[in-house]
Amino acid sequence: MSNVAVLDATTFYSESIPLHADAALDDRPATEPPLRFAQLALPAALLRAVDDLGFQIPTAIQAEAIPALLGGRDITGVAQTGTGKTAAFGLPLLASIDPASRGVQALVLTPTRELAVQVSEAISSFAAHLPSLTVVPVYGGASFLPQRAALKAGAQIVVGTPGRIIDHLERHTLDLSGLKFLVLDEADEMLRMGFAEDVDRILSDAPGERQTALFSATMPPPIRAIARKHLNDPLDIAVTRQSSTVDAVRQTYAVVPFRDKIDVLARILQVAEGDATIVFVRTKGACDEVGAELIARGVSAAAINGDVPQKERERIIERLRDGRLDVLVATDVAARGLDVERVDLVVNFDAPGEPESYVHRIGRTARAGRAGEALTFFTPREVARLRAIERATRQKLEQITPPTAADVAARRATTVLAEAAERVSAGSLARYRQAVATFLAEEDLTAQELAATLLALAAGDDGKAVPTLTTTSAFATERPERPGADRRGSDRPARAGDRGPDRGSADRAGRRRDPAGPRYRVAVGHAHGVRPAGIVGAITAEGGLNGKDLGRIDIYDTFSTVEIAGTLSPAAFGRISAAKVSGQSLRIELDRDGDAHRFGPATRAPGSHGPRRSGPAREYRRER
């Protein structure tokens, strides 16, 4: 595999696979025509958002819950992981909102802060064509003041954990007097975590004239008691997950120290025999930086961030479908709605925080009856997550040993030998035979020694000792983890390590690297939220270049400079100029100012933060 796309968006946790889910999740008779979203009486703005996401056929829980909720009924929904519950309540919830009113009209309770953030992102994506609507997540473990400010500014929908919702109610920063719609998501998990008293209090304080939806994977007596007390004649909906693509996925894992993850990932991609791969990471910062590391190893890349227009995202997916792209690096939200038959390997570079997220991710493979494989990286201290996933999926994951450098070399050698056999059959080798004969006459080598040497070089084996795992990786040692937190913030561009203006780019071992070639100027910078991976992805994808062809990238307020080896053809120049990063055309041109703007303060815009410099390989900063 040689191509990579970086899909960058705020991390989204969803218990559902794409809304156009496998027919196996729908318990309607196979002979009955499938129900479509257009038949569910959703408002036009929501149907448009659903269509934008590529969803057409609802899952069983969606097909039953959406009409009932649109009709004003309270419901209890019993559905297992992977049945699409977020959309089942999210779409009717949005249909009940009056965008002209700024008060809180809907509340979704979730058991964890990760789920609160990610469900709020999902609802926001469904509300893409409701511009006056605001969704605010509130949860513990984060500063109270920004949440208070967001609520004060006006929010029609609040998604939060019970404890933090109680805090806001007690401090009178959350007013539920206008509440019309209330959802309990993962109710059994909330009770298991000890939130029963908080949930009961919130439901008791909410207005009696409201609509309530309760979703749970199971319906034990305590959940039924809550339903009897707080729901009004609820419609009971139960959907069992009869089968799914997960059953067709070979599920494996490897215990990998954090500092070695990128090396192991690169080797796995080098020995993979399938068509296409999705690599899942936890945050959008990690998405950019893992992609950049792969680019530095000679992989062509394209970058998409959360602000990229839908058409550009579709362009990336189309490249994956038609075989021009073989690997996607993505957060959960970026892969939502993705249904590509070519994907036969999913790599969880960052282990998912919840088993439901795991099921959502590995459902991206084994499509259309194909076999698939899912590999998850666990650091030594994340093994507890492995056990939770095995309990939730009722499947035992198979431990594998990651490929070594020797394995990669052997794989390359096999590939070269196969290509050699094809080349022999093509003929026209006379001049090469003469060159070999001349070389052998001048050197003290046998033909077999020469062939073995050429094969070793073609396989990337230069004869130097290569450790099983590279310990000089630019990836830092493992850092304390705070799930769901990107320490740079969701909107701030990635900051590459500043190696100083007089040092040029550096390779992964920190050695000085000569400039790649002429310096070019592109019309994107700090002001556009651009990241180095986005620039590299656009230039390599449109210019037919390799990541190693690019040198240092300096990002300024309104433009950036990038070193590119070799000469760009007029056609490539035109394609790069028209390419967009962060919604802005690159408009590439030779940097005729040279180093003047890099060292001279006169050309730096007022308030500039100075340039961000990036070599091809950048440190992957773990969120904390």
C-alpha positions as CSV (number, residue, x, y, z in Angstrom):
1,M,0.0,0.0,0.0
2,S,1.4,3.4,-1.0
3,N,-1.2,6.0,-0.6
4,V,-2.6,7.7,2.5
5,A,-5.4,10.1,3.1
6,V,-5.8,11.9,6.4
7,L,-9.4,12.5,7.4
8,D,-9.4,15.0,10.2
9,A,-12.4,15.9,12.3
10,T,-13.4,16.2,15.9
11,T,-13.6,12.7,17.4
12,F,-17.1,11.2,17.3
13,Y,-18.2,8.3,19.4
14,S,-21.2,6.5,18.0
15,E,-22.7,3.2,19.0
16,S,-24.1,2.9,15.5
17,I,-22.6,1.8,12.2
18,P,-23.5,3.9,9.2
19,L,-27.2,4.6,8.9
20,H,-27.3,2.7,5.6
21,A,-26.3,-0.3,7.8
22,D,-26.1,-3.9,6.7
23,A,-29.4,-5.6,6.0
24,A,-28.4,-8.1,8.7
25,L,-29.2,-5.5,11.3
26,D,-32.7,-5.1,9.9
27,D,-35.2,-7.8,11.0
28,R,-37.7,-7.1,8.3
29,P,-38.3,-10.0,5.8
30,A,-35.8,-10.0,3.0
31,T,-38.6,-9.9,0.5
32,E,-40.0,-6.6,1.8
33,P,-38.6,-3.5,0.1
34,P,-36.3,-1.7,2.6
35,L,-37.7,1.4,4.2
36,R,-35.8,4.6,3.3
37,F,-35.2,7.8,5.3
38,A,-37.3,9.7,2.8
39,Q,-40.3,7.7,4.0
40,L,-39.9,8.7,7.6
41,A,-41.6,12.1,7.5
42,L,-38.5,13.9,8.7
43,P,-38.2,17.7,8.0
44,A,-36.6,18.7,4.8
45,A,-33.5,20.1,6.5
46,L,-32.8,16.8,8.3
47,L,-33.4,14.8,5.2
48,R,-30.9,17.0,3.4
49,A,-28.3,16.4,6.2
50,V,-28.9,12.6,6.1
51,D,-28.5,12.6,2.3
52,D,-25.2,14.7,2.7
53,L,-23.9,12.0,5.0
54,G,-24.7,9.3,2.4
55,F,-27.4,7.6,4.5
56,Q,-30.3,6.0,2.8
57,I,-31.7,3.0,4.6
58,P,-32.5,3.2,8.3
59,T,-31.6,0.4,10.7
60,A,-34.4,-1.5,12.5
61,I,-34.2,0.7,15.7
62,Q,-34.3,3.9,13.5
63,A,-37.2,2.6,11.4
64,E,-39.3,2.0,14.5
65,A,-38.1,4.7,16.9
66,I,-38.1,7.7,14.5
67,P,-41.8,7.6,13.5
68,A,-42.9,7.0,17.1
69,L,-40.9,9.9,18.4
70,L,-42.0,12.2,15.6
71,G,-45.5,11.2,16.6
72,G,-45.0,12.5,20.1
73,R,-44.7,9.1,21.9
74,D,-42.4,8.3,24.7
75,I,-40.4,5.2,24.0
76,T,-38.1,2.6,25.6
77,G,-35.6,1.3,23.1
78,V,-33.7,-1.9,23.8
79,A,-31.0,-2.3,21.2
80,Q,-27.5,-3.7,21.3
81,T,-24.3,-2.0,20.3
82,G,-24.1,-1.1,16.6
83,T,-27.8,-0.6,15.8
84,G,-27.8,3.1,15.3
85,K,-29.4,4.5,18.4
86,T,-27.8,8.0,18.2
87,A,-29.7,8.8,15.0
88,A,-32.8,7.1,16.3
89,F,-33.3,9.7,18.9
90,G,-31.1,12.5,17.4
91,L,-33.2,13.1,14.3
92,P,-36.6,13.3,16.1
93,L,-35.0,15.4,18.8
94,L,-33.9,18.0,16.2
95,A,-37.4,17.9,14.6
96,S,-38.9,19.1,17.9
97,I,-36.6,22.1,18.3
98,D,-37.7,25.7,17.7
99,P,-34.5,27.4,16.4
100,A,-35.9,30.8,17.1
101,S,-36.0,30.1,20.8
102,R,-32.6,30.2,22.6
103,G,-33.6,28.3,25.7
104,V,-32.8,24.7,26.4
105,Q,-35.4,22.6,24.7
106,A,-33.7,19.2,24.7
107,L,-31.4,17.3,27.1
108,V,-29.5,14.1,26.5
109,L,-28.0,12.3,29.4
110,T,-25.0,10.0,28.8
111,P,-22.9,8.0,31.2
112,T,-19.4,9.3,30.1
113,R,-17.9,12.5,29.1
114,E,-16.5,11.0,25.9
115,L,-19.9,9.9,24.9
116,A,-21.3,13.4,25.8
117,V,-18.9,15.1,23.5
118,Q,-19.3,12.6,20.7
119,V,-23.1,12.4,20.7
120,S,-23.2,16.2,20.7
121,E,-21.0,16.1,17.6
122,A,-23.3,13.6,16.0
123,I,-26.4,15.7,16.6
124,S,-24.6,18.8,15.3
125,S,-23.8,16.9,12.1
126,F,-27.5,16.1,11.7
127,A,-28.3,19.8,12.2
128,A,-25.9,21.0,9.5
129,H,-28.8,22.7,7.7
130,L,-30.2,24.3,10.9
131,P,-27.8,27.1,11.3
132,S,-29.5,28.8,14.2
133,L,-29.3,25.7,16.4
134,T,-26.6,25.2,19.1
135,V,-25.6,22.0,20.8
136,V,-23.5,22.2,24.0
137,P,-21.8,19.3,25.7
138,V,-21.3,19.5,29.5
139,Y,-19.4,17.0,31.6
140,G,-17.1,16.6,34.6
141,G,-13.3,16.7,34.4
142,A,-13.4,19.9,32.4
143,S,-13.6,23.6,33.4
144,F,-17.0,24.7,34.6
145,L,-16.7,28.3,33.4
146,P,-16.6,27.7,29.6
147,Q,-19.6,25.4,29.9
148,R,-21.4,28.1,31.9
149,A,-20.6,30.7,29.2
150,A,-21.8,28.4,26.4
151,L,-25.1,27.8,28.2
152,K,-25.5,31.5,28.9
153,A,-24.9,32.4,25.2
154,G,-27.9,30.2,24.4
155,A,-28.2,26.5,23.7
156,Q,-31.3,24.6,22.5
157,I,-29.7,21.2,23.1
158,V,-27.5,20.1,26.0
159,V,-25.7,16.8,26.1
160,G,-24.1,15.9,29.4
161,T,-23.2,13.5,32.2
162,P,-25.6,13.4,35.2
163,G,-23.1,14.7,37.7
164,R,-22.2,17.9,35.8
165,I,-25.9,18.4,34.8
166,I,-26.7,18.4,38.6
167,D,-23.9,20.9,39.2
168,H,-25.3,23.3,36.6
169,L,-28.8,22.9,38.0
170,E,-27.6,23.7,41.6
171,R,-25.7,26.8,40.4
172,H,-28.7,27.9,38.4
173,T,-26.6,28.0,35.2
174,L,-28.9,25.5,33.5
175,D,-32.7,26.1,33.2
176,L,-34.8,23.2,32.2
177,S,-38.2,25.0,32.5
178,G,-38.6,25.0,28.7
179,L,-37.5,21.4,28.2
180,K,-39.5,19.5,25.6
181,F,-37.4,16.5,24.8
182,L,-35.3,14.3,27.2
183,V,-33.2,11.3,26.3
184,L,-31.5,8.7,28.5
185,D,-28.7,7.2,26.4
186,E,-27.1,4.0,27.7
187,A,-29.4,4.0,30.7
188,D,-28.1,0.6,32.1
189,E,-24.5,1.9,32.0
190,M,-25.5,5.1,33.9
191,L,-27.0,2.9,36.6
192,R,-24.0,0.6,36.7
193,M,-21.8,3.7,37.2
194,G,-23.8,4.8,40.2
195,F,-25.8,7.6,38.6
196,A,-29.2,6.3,39.6
197,E,-29.9,9.0,42.2
198,D,-28.8,11.8,39.9
199,V,-30.8,10.5,37.0
200,D,-33.9,10.3,39.1
201,R,-33.4,13.8,40.4
202,I,-32.9,15.3,36.9
203,L,-36.0,13.5,35.6
204,S,-38.0,14.7,38.6
205,D,-36.9,18.3,38.1
206,A,-37.7,18.3,34.4
207,P,-41.1,19.6,33.3
208,G,-43.8,16.9,33.3
209,E,-45.0,18.0,29.9
210,R,-42.1,16.6,27.9
211,Q,-41.3,13.8,25.6
212,T,-38.9,11.1,26.9
213,A,-36.8,8.4,25.1
214,L,-34.9,5.8,27.1
215,F,-32.3,3.7,25.4
216,S,-30.6,0.8,27.0
217,A,-28.8,-2.4,25.9
218,T,-30.7,-4.3,28.5
219,M,-33.8,-3.8,30.5
220,P,-33.2,-4.9,34.1
221,P,-35.8,-4.1,36.8
222,P,-34.2,-0.8,37.9
223,I,-34.5,0.5,34.3
224,R,-38.1,-0.6,34.1
225,A,-38.8,1.1,37.4
226,I,-37.4,4.4,35.9
227,A,-39.5,3.9,32.8
228,R,-42.7,3.4,34.9
229,K,-42.0,6.4,37.0
230,H,-40.9,9.0,34.5
231,L,-42.2,7.9,31.0
232,N,-45.8,8.5,29.8
233,D,-47.3,5.3,28.3
234,P,-44.0,4.4,26.5
235,L,-43.9,2.4,23.4
236,D,-41.5,-0.5,23.9
237,I,-39.1,-1.2,21.0
238,A,-36.7,-4.0,21.1
239,V,-34.2,-4.8,18.4
240,T,-31.8,-7.6,18.5
241,R,-28.5,-7.6,16.6
242,Q,-29.1,-10.8,14.8
243,S,-25.8,-10.7,12.9
244,S,-23.4,-8.2,11.6
245,T,-20.2,-7.6,9.6
246,V,-18.3,-7.9,12.9
247,D,-18.9,-11.6,12.8
248,A,-16.9,-11.8,9.5
249,V,-14.0,-9.8,10.8
250,R,-10.8,-11.5,12.1
251,Q,-10.1,-9.5,15.3
252,T,-6.5,-9.3,16.4
253,Y,-4.4,-7.1,18.7
254,A,-0.8,-6.3,19.5
255,V,0.6,-4.9,22.7
256,V,2.8,-2.0,21.5
257,P,4.7,0.6,23.6
258,F,3.5,4.1,22.7
259,R,6.9,5.2,21.3
260,D,6.9,2.3,18.8
261,K,3.4,2.6,17.4
262,I,4.3,4.5,14.2
263,D,7.1,2.0,13.4
264,V,4.8,-1.0,13.9
265,L,2.0,0.7,11.9
266,A,4.4,1.4,9.0
267,R,5.6,-2.2,8.9
268,I,2.1,-3.6,9.0
269,L,1.1,-1.4,6.0
270,Q,4.2,-2.6,4.2
271,V,3.4,-6.3,4.6
272,A,-0.4,-6.0,4.2
273,E,-1.7,-7.9,1.2
274,G,-5.2,-6.4,1.1
275,D,-6.7,-3.6,-1.0
276,A,-7.4,-0.7,1.4
277,T,-6.9,0.2,5.1
278,I,-8.5,2.6,7.6
279,V,-6.3,3.7,10.5
280,F,-8.3,5.1,13.4
281,V,-6.8,7.6,15.9
282,R,-8.5,9.3,18.8
283,T,-8.1,13.0,18.0
284,K,-7.8,15.2,15.0
285,G,-4.3,16.4,16.1
286,A,-3.2,12.7,16.1
287,C,-4.9,12.2,12.7
288,D,-2.7,14.9,11.1
289,E,0.5,13.8,12.8
290,V,0.2,10.1,12.2
291,G,-0.5,11.0,8.6
292,A,2.5,13.2,8.5
293,E,4.7,10.4,9.8
294,L,3.5,8.1,7.1
295,I,4.1,10.8,4.5
296,A,7.7,11.1,5.8
297,R,8.2,7.4,5.1
298,G,7.4,8.0,1.4
299,V,3.6,7.6,1.4
300,S,1.5,9.9,-0.7
301,A,-1.1,11.8,1.4
302,A,-4.2,14.0,1.3
303,A,-5.4,15.9,4.3
304,I,-8.9,16.8,5.3
305,N,-9.8,18.8,8.5
306,G,-13.1,19.6,10.1
307,D,-13.6,22.7,8.1
308,V,-13.1,21.2,4.7
309,P,-16.2,21.4,2.4
310,Q,-18.2,18.2,1.9
311,K,-17.2,18.1,-1.8
312,E,-13.6,17.8,-0.9
313,R,-14.3,15.0,1.5
314,E,-16.3,13.2,-1.2
315,R,-13.3,13.6,-3.5
316,I,-11.1,11.8,-1.0
317,I,-13.6,9.0,-0.6
318,E,-13.9,8.6,-4.3
319,R,-10.1,8.2,-4.6
320,L,-10.4,5.4,-2.0
321,R,-13.2,3.7,-3.9
322,D,-11.5,3.7,-7.3
323,G,-8.1,2.5,-6.0
324,R,-6.1,5.7,-6.3
325,L,-5.9,5.8,-2.5
326,D,-5.2,2.8,-0.3
327,V,-5.1,4.1,3.3
328,L,-7.2,6.5,5.3
329,V,-6.0,7.9,8.7
330,A,-9.3,9.0,10.4
331,T,-11.0,9.9,13.5
332,D,-14.4,8.2,14.2
333,V,-16.4,11.1,12.9
334,A,-14.4,11.3,9.7
335,A,-15.3,7.7,8.8
336,R,-18.9,8.0,9.7
337,G,-21.1,7.1,6.6
338,L,-18.1,5.5,4.9
339,D,-19.0,2.4,3.0
340,V,-16.1,1.3,0.7
341,E,-16.0,-2.4,-0.3
342,R,-12.2,-2.2,-0.8
343,V,-11.5,-1.7,2.9
344,D,-10.3,-5.1,4.3
345,L,-8.1,-3.9,7.2
346,V,-8.9,-1.6,10.1
347,V,-6.1,-0.6,12.4
348,N,-7.0,1.0,15.7
349,F,-3.8,3.0,16.2
350,D,-5.4,4.4,19.4
351,A,-7.4,1.9,21.3
352,P,-11.0,3.0,21.5
353,G,-12.2,4.2,24.9
354,E,-15.5,2.4,24.7
355,P,-16.4,-1.1,23.3
356,E,-19.2,0.5,21.3
357,S,-16.7,2.7,19.4
358,Y,-14.6,-0.5,18.7
359,V,-17.6,-2.1,17.1
360,H,-18.3,1.0,15.1
361,R,-14.8,1.1,13.8
362,I,-14.3,-2.5,12.8
363,G,-17.6,-2.4,11.0
364,R,-15.9,-0.4,8.3
365,T,-14.4,-3.6,6.9
366,A,-15.9,-6.9,5.7
367,R,-18.4,-5.1,3.5
368,A,-20.5,-6.7,0.8
369,G,-19.6,-10.3,1.9
370,R,-15.9,-9.7,1.9
371,A,-13.6,-11.0,4.6
372,G,-11.9,-8.4,6.8
373,E,-9.4,-8.0,9.6
374,A,-9.2,-5.6,12.5
375,L,-6.0,-4.9,14.4
376,T,-5.9,-2.9,17.6
377,F,-2.9,-1.5,19.3
378,F,-2.9,-1.6,23.1
379,T,-0.1,0.0,25.2
380,P,0.9,-2.1,28.2
381,R,-1.3,-0.1,30.5
382,E,-4.4,-0.3,28.2
383,V,-4.9,-4.1,28.5
384,A,-8.0,-3.5,30.6
385,R,-9.6,-2.0,27.5
386,L,-9.0,-5.3,25.7
387,R,-10.9,-7.3,28.3
388,A,-13.8,-4.8,28.2
389,I,-14.0,-5.2,24.4
390,E,-13.9,-9.0,24.6
391,R,-16.7,-8.9,27.2
392,A,-18.9,-6.5,25.2
393,T,-18.4,-8.4,21.8
394,R,-18.3,-11.9,23.4
395,Q,-15.4,-12.6,21.2
396,K,-11.8,-13.4,22.0
397,L,-9.3,-11.2,20.2
398,E,-6.2,-13.0,18.8
399,Q,-2.8,-11.6,19.9
400,I,-0.3,-11.3,17.1
401,T,3.4,-10.4,16.9
402,P,4.0,-7.3,14.8
403,P,6.2,-7.7,11.8
404,T,9.9,-7.0,12.2
405,A,12.2,-5.1,9.8
406,A,13.4,-8.5,8.6
407,D,9.8,-9.5,7.9
408,V,9.3,-6.3,5.8
409,A,12.5,-7.0,3.9
410,A,11.4,-10.5,3.2
411,R,8.1,-9.3,2.0
412,R,9.7,-6.8,-0.3
413,A,12.1,-9.4,-1.6
414,T,9.2,-11.7,-2.5
415,T,7.5,-8.9,-4.3
416,V,10.6,-7.9,-6.3
417,L,11.2,-11.6,-7.3
418,A,7.6,-11.8,-8.6
419,E,8.1,-8.6,-10.5
420,A,11.4,-9.9,-11.9
421,A,9.6,-13.0,-13.3
422,E,7.2,-10.8,-15.1
423,R,10.0,-8.5,-16.4
424,V,11.9,-11.5,-17.8
425,S,8.9,-12.5,-19.8
426,A,8.7,-9.0,-21.3
427,G,12.1,-9.4,-22.9
428,S,14.4,-6.4,-24.1
429,L,17.1,-7.2,-21.5
430,A,20.1,-7.3,-23.8
431,R,21.7,-4.0,-22.7
432,Y,21.2,-4.9,-19.0
433,R,22.9,-8.3,-19.6
434,Q,25.8,-6.4,-21.1
435,A,26.0,-4.1,-18.1
436,V,26.0,-7.0,-15.7
437,A,28.7,-8.8,-17.7
438,T,30.9,-5.7,-17.7
439,F,30.4,-5.2,-14.0
440,L,31.2,-8.9,-13.1
441,A,34.3,-8.7,-15.3
442,E,35.6,-5.7,-13.3
443,E,34.5,-6.8,-9.8
444,D,35.4,-9.9,-7.9
445,L,31.7,-11.1,-7.6
446,T,29.7,-14.1,-8.8
447,A,26.5,-13.6,-10.7
448,Q,24.7,-15.1,-7.7
449,E,26.3,-12.6,-5.3
450,L,25.4,-9.7,-7.5
451,A,21.8,-10.8,-7.8
452,A,21.5,-11.3,-4.0
453,T,22.9,-7.8,-3.4
454,L,20.6,-6.2,-5.8
455,L,17.6,-8.0,-4.3
456,A,18.7,-6.9,-0.8
457,L,18.9,-3.2,-1.9
458,A,15.5,-3.5,-3.6
459,A,14.1,-4.9,-0.4
460,G,15.5,-1.9,1.6
461,D,18.2,-3.9,3.3
462,D,21.4,-2.0,3.3
463,G,23.3,-4.5,5.5
464,K,23.1,-2.4,8.7
465,A,21.7,-4.0,11.8
466,V,18.1,-3.1,12.3
467,P,16.5,-3.5,15.7
468,T,13.1,-5.2,15.9
469,L,11.5,-1.9,17.2
470,T,13.0,1.5,16.5
471,T,13.7,3.2,19.8
472,T,14.8,6.5,18.2
473,S,11.4,7.2,17.0
474,A,10.2,10.8,16.9
475,F,7.2,9.6,18.8
476,A,7.6,10.5,22.5
477,T,7.4,8.1,25.3
478,E,4.0,7.3,26.6
479,R,2.3,10.2,28.3
480,P,-0.6,10.3,30.8
481,E,-3.9,10.1,29.0
482,R,-7.0,12.2,29.3
483,P,-9.6,10.6,27.0
484,G,-11.2,12.9,24.5
485,A,-8.8,15.8,25.1
486,D,-6.7,17.3,22.4
487,R,-4.3,19.5,24.3
488,R,-4.1,22.0,21.4
489,G,-7.8,22.5,21.3
490,S,-10.2,21.5,18.5
491,D,-9.7,24.5,16.3
492,R,-6.0,25.3,16.7
493,P,-3.7,24.1,13.9
494,A,-1.0,21.6,14.7
495,R,2.2,23.1,15.8
496,A,5.3,21.5,14.4
497,G,8.6,21.5,16.4
498,D,10.6,24.6,15.6
499,R,14.1,23.5,14.6
500,G,15.3,27.0,14.0
501,P,15.7,28.9,10.7
502,D,19.3,27.9,10.1
503,R,19.0,24.2,10.5
504,G,16.7,23.1,7.6
505,S,14.6,20.0,7.9
506,A,15.7,17.1,10.0
507,D,15.2,13.4,9.6
508,R,13.6,11.2,12.3
509,A,17.0,10.7,14.0
510,G,17.5,14.5,14.3
511,R,20.2,14.7,11.7
512,R,20.4,17.8,9.5
513,R,18.8,17.3,6.1
514,D,19.7,19.4,3.0
515,P,16.9,21.5,1.5
516,A,14.6,19.4,-0.8
517,G,14.7,21.9,-3.6
518,P,13.3,25.2,-4.7
519,R,11.1,27.0,-2.2
520,Y,7.5,27.7,-3.2
521,R,4.8,29.9,-1.7
522,V,1.2,28.8,-1.2
523,A,-1.7,31.0,-0.2
524,V,-2.7,29.4,3.0
525,G,-1.5,30.1,6.5
526,H,-2.4,30.6,10.2
527,A,-5.5,32.6,9.3
528,H,-6.9,29.6,7.4
529,G,-6.3,27.1,10.1
530,V,-3.9,25.2,7.9
531,R,-1.7,22.4,9.1
532,P,1.5,21.0,7.6
533,A,-0.1,17.7,6.8
534,G,-2.8,19.4,4.8
535,I,-0.3,21.2,2.6
536,V,1.8,18.1,2.1
537,G,-1.3,16.0,1.3
538,A,-2.6,18.4,-1.3
539,I,0.8,18.9,-3.0
540,T,1.7,15.2,-3.2
541,A,-1.8,14.2,-4.3
542,E,-2.1,16.8,-7.1
543,G,1.6,16.9,-8.1
544,G,2.2,13.2,-8.3
545,L,4.9,13.5,-5.8
546,N,6.2,11.5,-2.9
547,G,6.3,12.8,0.7
548,K,10.1,12.6,0.6
549,D,10.1,15.1,-2.3
550,L,9.0,17.8,0.2
551,G,11.3,19.5,2.6
552,R,10.7,22.1,5.3
553,I,7.3,23.8,5.5
554,D,7.1,27.3,7.2
555,I,3.6,28.5,8.0
556,Y,2.9,32.2,8.4
557,D,-0.3,34.2,9.0
558,T,-1.6,34.4,5.4
559,F,0.8,32.1,3.4
560,S,3.2,29.3,3.8
561,T,6.4,28.2,2.1
562,V,7.4,24.7,1.1
563,E,10.5,23.1,-0.4
564,I,9.9,20.8,-3.3
565,A,12.5,18.7,-5.0
566,G,12.8,18.5,-8.7
567,T,10.8,20.5,-11.3
568,L,7.0,20.6,-11.4
569,S,5.4,20.2,-14.8
570,P,2.9,22.9,-16.0
571,A,0.1,20.4,-15.5
572,A,1.1,19.5,-12.0
573,F,1.6,23.2,-11.2
574,G,-1.9,24.0,-12.3
575,R,-3.4,21.1,-10.4
576,I,-1.6,22.1,-7.2
577,S,-2.7,25.8,-7.6
578,A,-6.3,24.8,-7.9
579,A,-6.2,22.4,-4.9
580,K,-7.8,23.5,-1.7
581,V,-6.6,23.2,1.9
582,S,-9.0,24.4,4.6
583,G,-11.2,25.6,1.9
584,Q,-8.6,27.9,0.4
585,S,-6.9,27.5,-3.0
586,L,-3.2,27.0,-2.8
587,R,-2.3,29.3,-5.7
588,I,1.3,28.0,-5.7
589,E,4.2,30.1,-7.0
590,L,8.0,30.3,-6.6
591,D,9.0,32.1,-3.4
592,R,10.9,35.0,-5.0
593,D,11.4,36.7,-1.7
594,G,13.8,34.0,-0.6
595,D,14.6,34.2,3.1
596,A,13.6,37.8,3.5
597,H,10.2,37.1,5.0
598,R,11.5,34.3,7.1
599,F,14.0,36.4,9.0
600,G,12.8,40.0,8.4
601,P,10.1,41.3,10.8
602,A,9.0,44.0,8.3
603,T,7.1,41.4,6.3
604,R,5.5,39.7,9.2
605,A,1.8,40.7,9.7
606,P,0.8,42.5,12.9
607,G,0.0,40.1,15.7
608,S,1.8,37.3,13.8
609,H,2.8,34.2,15.9
610,G,5.8,33.7,13.6
611,P,6.2,30.7,11.3
612,R,5.5,27.2,12.2
613,R,8.2,25.0,10.8
614,S,7.7,21.4,9.9
615,G,10.0,18.7,8.6
616,P,8.5,15.7,6.9
617,A,8.5,13.8,10.1
618,R,6.9,15.5,13.1
619,E,6.4,14.4,16.7
620,Y,3.0,12.9,17.4
621,R,1.9,14.7,20.5
622,R,-0.2,12.6,22.7
623,E,-3.3,14.3,24.0
624,R,-3.4,14.9,27.7
